[in-house]
Amino acid sequence: MSKESIFVGVLRQNRLRVTKERMEVFRVLSLVDSPLSRSELLSNLRNFGMHPPTLYRTIELFVSIGIIQSLSSKSGEVIYELLPPFAPHHHHYRCMSCGSTFPLEVLDDAPEEVALRSLDLPGAAVYHQVDIYGTCFECLREQTLVGEHAPAAF
């Protein structure tokens, strides 16, 4: 089953109409490898003629029904990315120095995944997210050049 078919199914399951605007926002998010801000989405949708309020409502809707999630970019701007099953399951590494966010792929049946399945959850989980915080190699390199001490790796 294609991502688009699953997307249409999620909309219908939530008793929502399948509109050309919703399909186009989903298509743009499906084509990129990294999260996009509202302004980046709007720029990508410029030729489509989407108005900002329509995009903002669509984003809010997609977040509320679990199609996308919001993250913070290194500048503090809110960015959006697709959630599984529309994108591969992954976690994030966040640099505490520059604020960059890097996706981390999750291997099937990695110890963390096994541990999460063994949790006694108080309800049905839809998805989970793990953020790892540290200092990226570029920032470590810059800190070394200016004589700062880099944090120890574990």
Secondary structure, DSSP 8 states (H G I E B T S, - for coil): --HHHHHHHHHHHTT----HHHHHHHHHHHH-SS-EEHHHHHHHTGGGT--HHHHHHHHHHHHHTTSEEEEE-TTS-EEEEE-TTSS--EEEEEETTT--EEEEE--TT-HHHHHHHTS--SS-------EEEE--HHHHHHHHHTT-------
